Amino acid sequence: MAVTAAVGGAFLAAWGFAVLYQVPWVNTWVAGLVGAMAWWVAATLGGDGGQGLGSDFVGALTVGVLAELAARWRRTPATLFMVPGIIAFVPGLKAYQAMLAILRGAYLKGLQMGMDAMLAAAALGLGLAVATAVVRPLLRSGRPR
């Protein structure tokens, strides 16, 4: 039940950011589906219950793959689906809690939380980069020249 609610929330987050970023209306639902499917894959296949670096990487990899496929299908740039789809994975709360801990004088705890946030952001970037580096050439190789 919790995974279903999280997937619905991920759909709404991705769809909402697609609207906010003025993605063409016909593509907003695709961006929402990319975000929801990536969240589901991260929660079920991430290996750590939807939390941690493994889930962040798997989720970002899924966003990248689905965004590239959707871009080919809809004949639009992949970033229209990639940016809204990855928003739900951004470790904003971790970064906020790290800054708050440092301001309260808990320097070691703040440093640890800040490193966790930076590693999560790195896992997201790596997942998107790997997906783009692998999928985009595969999709181009199928095109007639």
N, C-alpha and C positions, 0 to 999 in steps of 0.2 A: 504494500500500500504506500509506503514511504517513497519507494522508487517511482511509482506512478505520479505522485504529487510533485516530485522533483523534476520529472520529465515534463509535466505540464507547466511548471514554473520556468523551466529552461526554454520551452517553446514561447511562452509569453515574453520572456526577457529578450530572446533573439528577435522575435517579431516586433516588439516595442522599439528596440534599438534600430531595426531596419527602417521602421517608420521615422524615428528620430533622425536618422542619417539620410533620409529622403531617397531610400531605395525605391525604384519604380514599384507602384502598388501591386502589379501582377507578380512581382518577385518577392514580396514580403513574406508570404506564406511559405515559400521555399526556404528562405532564410530561417524562419521559425522551425521548420522541419529539420534543417541541418543542425541547429542548436539542440533540439529535443533528442534527435537520434544520437548525437555525439554524447550527450549527457547520459542517455541510457546505456550506451556502449561502455562509457567510463565507469558507470556504477556497477555494471554486471561483469565486465571483463578486465577492469583495472587492476585486480589482484589485491587491493587493499580496501575493499568496501566502499569505493567511491571517494576515498580521502587519500591524499598523499601524492607523491611525485609520479608513481606509476599510473594512477588514474588521470592525472593532469596530462601526461604524455599521450596516453591512449586516446583521451578525449580530443586533444589538439590534433593528433594524427587523423582521427575520424572526421573532425571538422575540415581539415585540409583536403582529405580524399573526397568527401561529399561536396565540398565547395567547388573543387575542380570538375567533378562530374556534373554538378548543377550548372556550372558556367558553360560547359560544353553543350548541355541540353538546352539551356535558355539563351545561348549565344550572347552572353554578357561576361564582363570580367569576374574572375573568381572572388575578388575582394568584396563584391556585393553580398556574398554569402559567408565569406570567411570572417569578416569583422563582426557582424552581429552574432554569428555562431559561437565565437570564442569568448564573448563578453561574460557569459555565465561562469567561465572558468577563471577569470582574472582574480588574483588573490588580494583584492582591495581590503577586505576585513583584516587579513593577516598583517598587511602593511600598516593599517590604522592602529591595530593593537600594539604593534611594535613601537610606533611613534609614541603612543600613549604610555607604554611601559617606560620608555626612556625619559619622558617628561616627568613621570612620577618617581624617578630615581632608581628604577629596577633595570640597571644598565645591561647586565648579563642576560636577563630574560628578554629585554628589548632587542638585544643583538641577536639572540637565538631566533626570535620570531621574525626579525628582519631578514635573516639568512634564509629562513623557511620560505618567506614570501619571494625573495629573489630566486631561490632554486625552483619554486613553482612557476615563476614567470619564465625562467630559462627552459623548463620542461615544455611549457606551452610554445615558446618560440621554436624549440627543436622539433616538436611534433609537427608544427605547420611547415617548417622548412623541409623536413624529410618527406612529408606528403607531397609538397609541391615539386621537389626534386625528383621524385619517383613517378608520380602520376602524370604530370604535365608532359614529359617526354613520351610516355606510353600512349597518351591520347593523340599526340602529334604524329607518332609513327603510323597510326592508322589512317591518316588523312592522305588523299591523293595529292600529288604535287603538280 
